[in-house]
């Protein structure tokens, strides 16, 4: 496989897991009312996004061939990036 394609493919795996986890989250929201779901999501969007990102990185880190320490590195980088957020974000 072309190394560039392989690199992109590897980079997309956590993204795919992140999006798939949103499906799991939505399947476990305790209402079928779409407007209520949207209101719940807007109240604390970081909860959904943070949960999906955490699970994506955790699941990806357990895949064969992923370097040891990957999960800790990624989570540390994400925690450090919080410092870059503006107050209204």
C-alpha positions in Angstrom: 0.0 0.0 0.0 1.2 3.5 -0.8 2.7 4.9 2.4 0.8 8.2 2.1 -2.5 6.4 1.7 -1.6 4.1 4.6 -0.7 7.1 6.8 -4.0 8.9 6.0 -5.9 5.6 6.6 -4.3 5.3 10.0 -5.1 8.9 10.9 -8.7 8.4 9.9 -9.3 5.4 12.2 -9.7 7.4 15.4 -12.1 9.8 13.5 -14.2 6.9 12.3 -14.4 5.5 15.9 -15.3 9.0 17.2 -18.2 9.3 14.7 -19.3 5.8 15.4 -19.4 6.4 19.1 -21.9 9.3 18.4 -24.2 6.6 17.1 -23.9 4.7 20.3 -24.5 7.9 22.3 -27.6 8.8 20.3 -29.0 5.3 20.7 -28.9 5.7 24.4 -30.5 9.1 24.8 -33.8 8.5 26.6 -36.1 10.3 24.3 -37.3 9.9 20.7 -38.2 13.6 20.5 -35.6 15.1 18.1 -36.0 18.6 19.4 -35.5 17.5 22.9 -32.3 15.6 21.8 -31.0 18.8 20.2 -31.7 20.8 23.3 -29.9 18.3 25.4 -26.9 18.2 23.1 -26.6 22.0 23.0 -26.7 22.3 26.8 -23.3 20.5 27.2 -21.8 19.8 23.7 -18.4 19.0 25.3 -20.0 16.0 27.1 -20.9 14.3 23.8 -17.7 15.4 21.9 -15.4 14.7 24.8 -17.0 11.3 25.4 -16.7 10.4 21.7 -13.1 11.5 21.5 -12.1 9.7 24.6 -13.7 6.4 23.5 -12.3 6.8 20.0 -8.7 7.3 21.2 -9.0 4.5 23.8 -10.4 2.0 21.3 -7.8 3.0 18.7 -5.0 2.7 21.2 -5.9 -1.0 21.8 -5.5 -1.9 18.1 -2.7 -4.1 17.0 0.3 -2.0 15.8 -0.5 1.1 17.7 2.6 2.2 19.6 2.6 1.9 23.4 1.9 5.1 25.1 -0.2 6.5 22.2 -3.3 7.0 24.4 -1.5 8.8 27.1 0.3 11.1 24.6 -2.9 12.0 22.8 -4.8 12.7 26.0 -2.0 14.8 27.4 -1.9 16.8 24.2 -5.7 17.4 24.4 -5.5 18.4 28.0 -2.7 20.9 27.2 -4.8 22.3 24.3 -7.4 23.5 26.8 -5.1 26.3 27.6 -5.6 27.6 24.1 -9.4 28.0 24.4 -10.9 31.4 24.7 -13.3 32.0 27.6 -16.4 31.9 25.3 -15.6 28.6 23.6 
